[in-house]
Amino acid sequence: MPTDQPPHSTPKAPSLSQFDPDFDNGEWFPRWRPFQGDLDTQAVAINEYLPASKSMILGVQHTFAMFGSTVLAPLLMGFDANLAILMSGICTILFFMMTGGRMPSYLGSSFAFIGPVIAVTAYAGSGLNPNLGIALGGIMACGIIYALVGLLVMKIGTGWIEKLMPPIVTGAIVMIIGLNLAPVTVQGISANQFDAWMATMTVLMISAVAIFTRGMIRRLLLLVGLVLSYLIYYVIANGLGYGTPIDFSGVQSAAWFGLPDFHTPIFDRNAIVLIAPVAFILIAENLGHFKAVEGMTKSRVTPYIGRAFFADGLATTFSAGFGGTGVTTYAENIGVMAVTKVYSTTIFVLAGLVAIFLGLSPKFGAIIHSIPPALLGGASIVVFGLIAIAGVKIWIDSHIDFSKNSNLIIAAVTVIMGAGNFSLHLGSFDLGGIGTATLTAIILNALFNRER
């Protein structure tokens, strides 16, 4: 497998920590060490690990964090949700292996494919997509292009990426990843006042766990907050009769174990032309994710972006080859890391194993499906907000000078375009709100943000 340039060949950013010989050791995997600090006050580094029991619980939390979107995205395209969950777990573990355990990320179903897939398959919006095979061929082609870009980055290095995307750009991109998702989340819980109040209650539960607890409970704020919200919702809806009760019929009828149905790709030229360019949206999106991770962890992960692109591309190709969706690093899980301060990549291996178990267990999957959308919406408000604030933190840590008009314009235009989901089309290809804002930020920076 090709290797990146040695980490020390790229100049260090002044905001990052000193050289860590255990992480930047010139080998494929870093040297792992046990975490020996205080969980209340110290972060867990990428190449540190916690005891197995704590790691497993944290892994479950990451699985829950991605679950809402990884279920929703395949349903919107007519894919098998259980198969998508199974593939997300397998692909996350493959990503860990191919990146050498240096990039803390979960790979889940990408929303960037929804528009093109619906366009090429004429999907009606309910049930299994009858033209799924055509979409799968296009997604595989997208994954191959993405992997080839990764190989190019591994060959020539990452300096050109850092020149294209300095902190003013990456901070804005990270912000819009959170803000772009906000309207969909809020609309999803605003259908009626009961759902709106239950979502608010979920926000309060998660916030209370984050602020008033300590140690491991605080690290599990999303999982504990969701469990508390679920119990309260059950009492109010199923017990007192307010709102839509939780439906357990699917849990009772589901089998404990079973394989999802696999599907065969069909390679259609028109579908490939429309779906394959999604690779460039994934690249732009993931660059923002990686920069957010670098800012949070204070570790030099940029030199390993080539590995990450290559791994994500191969994972997307693998997933589509069996009937799954295209996959990407997940903003939700970055939000979880932002608040828990646990960046160990070993956690994501366990999260992947949990997802594999969910994908192979229709009954357990049915239990998760029983979580009311209002509760998932409330959790999403917290997570997406944390992502947006992570973008601000990049600006603060990099000492961005907003007295410069160039920085003001880049940040202002990018954030509003992304938050408003302003989208340009290149022929029949829709760049999407995040893709358009990302491209705009890069162009504005290249044109106007020059040292004088």
Disulfide bonds with the S-S distance in Angstrom:
none
